Amino acid sequence: QVQLVESGGGLVQTGGSLTLSCEASIRFASRYATAWFRQAPGKEREFVSAITWSGLRKYYADSVKGRFTVSRDNIKTMVYLEMNSLKPEDTAVYYCAADARLGVDRYEYDFWGQGTQVTVSS
């Protein structure tokens, strides 16, 4: 069982930066991949980025490549999403998700956080 808590969202102007954090509470020692998804009003939840347990493999949606960076600190059981050059279309609720295997489809993840709002003003 994994419990996830996101933080770091907020309001930022176009071109600004934010770093989201996801803290994992692991009931049993296990290795898990972590992903970030986002959901804008009226839209489907979409994949943003994912990272393996080792941190050696990282994946990004085309829309955020070159602007977002995912990282993790397994000692602190934290996963981060550094977001730069933010655009109004990045506005969404951002969710952290975890599962034993890495995937890019939301249906592949069993554990989810409650989400954190990111709003980018134009």
Buried (B, 14 or more C-beta within 10 A) or exposed (E): EBEBEBEBBEEBEEEBEBEBBBBBEBEEEEEBBBBBBBBBEEEEBBBBBBBBBEBEEBBBBEBBEEBBBBBBEEEEBBBBBBBBEBBEEBBBBBBBBBBBEBBBEBEBBEBBBEBBEBBBEE
